Structures are given as structure tokens and as C-alpha cells.
Amino acid sequence: MEFAERTLVAHPGHLRLIFRSKRKNDRVDAEKLAKLLYLDEVPPAYVPSIDVRHWRQLIEYRRRVVDKRTRCKNAIRALLRGSGIAAPRGLWTRKGLAWLRALAWPDLACRVQRDLLLAELETFNQQVRTVTGVLDQLGRTHPGMTLLQTIPGVGARTAETIIAYVDDPGRFGRTRQLGSYFGLVPSQDASGGYNRLGHITKQGPATARKYLVEAAWQATLRSPTVRAYYQRILNDQPERRKIALVATAHYLLRCMHAMLRSGEVWREAA
């Protein structure tokens, strides 16, 4: 039996020559791949270790459970609004949940929905606690966790997500590649003297972008350096808030990458 000399995992997003073709079958695709391999033009994809892939899967699983818990909480609030009942402050605390369980609803259908939603909420809370405990245990084995959390506003969930998806900081030769990988660079349509920049590409891990934007918002409140960067992009124009926040998230990502490569902690600018 003959074996291949090497195995190359191609990046599917960069092989538009194949998946956008009007005539697509295994024979045609194999011929195109053979030509690209001969010309050494196959865009390779980075394949992390099995442990890192499992780490990423657990991070994504936690985000999905948190999203389910949020939908459950919204359903409970909608049930209260539909019945004309004002929810107290701190509804999701122990005191608030006890008030919700003891609430005397005149309608049997609402009581049944309340009981089922509370049971779902408790299940999701338990799942989040379990997954968070395992993620904290995995994060303690990586020195970059403590390093990235020296940035004001960056917590354990953001740090572990960036570390898991960056994996090897040396594989990004330029900072622009890092922003493209996480989908934080604007889409571009340029031809001749015409250059139009649109919305960010949103390629790559959506969970990492979500955590980066949340961390950027917290960092603008806690770090003078990040706040100055945000204000410079904002330029006293309230309509640019979203643009400034995404640009700040990109700035934080570049700082995290530099810290992971150098091993230096966060330092505020003079």
C-alpha cells in the first residue's frame, strides 16, 4: 500500500475556487486540489493539539449554556410582565428566587410555567458551575492566565478564550493577521482610487469577539490607557461608539498577543 509523503490540512474558507464553482464533484475537486498542490498554493489551516481542541470545545459549551440560561431568565421576566407583576431588584439572588417560588399566581397555567422555568434555571446554573470549575482547573496550568488578567477588565473567561484560540503566539507573524483571524478587521472593497471599508468581517471564533468587546468596555472604565485609546477613536462623536468599542477590543487583542509573546505584565502608559 502506498502512503502520502505528507498530509496538508487546507483552509476551507480560502478555497473559494472549489466551493464556489458551478461544476462541483469529487473528480473536479481532486483535479483542482492537485493543481494547487503542484503550484504550492494550497492555503494551510492551523491544527492545534487534541488538548487545545477539547479546551476550546468546553469554552464554547459554557457559552451555549449561559445563553440558554439567559433565555430562561428572559422567559421568566416575560411571564411576570404578561401577568402585570413587577419584579423586585435582585430577582436572581436567593432572596429573589425565594420570592418567585412563593409568588401566588391566580392562573394555573402561569404557575406551571413558573415551576418549569425555575427547574430549567436551576439545571443551567448547575451546569455553568460545573463547567466553570473544570475551566478554572484547566486554566491554572497555563501561566498566560495570570498574565492576561493583569489587564484591567480582563477576567478568567476572556483570558482562557484568547489563550485557547491563539494557542501558539508565534504563528501570527504580523498583528494584522491576528485581527483577521478573530474577525475584528473591517471588510474592504478597493479598486483603483476607490476604497470602501465596511463592517468587521466577523470571521473566526464569535465567543472570543464577544468576550473581547465585553473586556474592552470594562477596560475603558478601569484603565486610563485604554480609556484614552477609546476616547481618541471616539473623537467626541457619539455615533462612533460602536466603532470605538470594537477598535478598543482589537487594541486589547494586540496587547494580549504581545504580552503572551514577551511574558510581560500589563503596564499603564505614562
Secondary structure by P-SEA (a helix, b strand, c coil): cccccccccccccccccccccccccaaaaaaaaaaaaaacccbbbbbccaaaaaaaaaaaaaaaaaaaaaaaaaaaaaaaaaaccccccccccaaaaaaaaacccccaaaaaaaaaaaaaaaaaaaaaaaaaaaaaaaaaacaaaaaaaccccccaaaaaaaaaaaccccccccaaaaaaaaccbbbbbbcccbbbbccccccccaaaaaaaaaaaaaaaaccaaaaaaaaaaacccccaaaaaaaaaaaaaaaaaaaaaaacccccccc
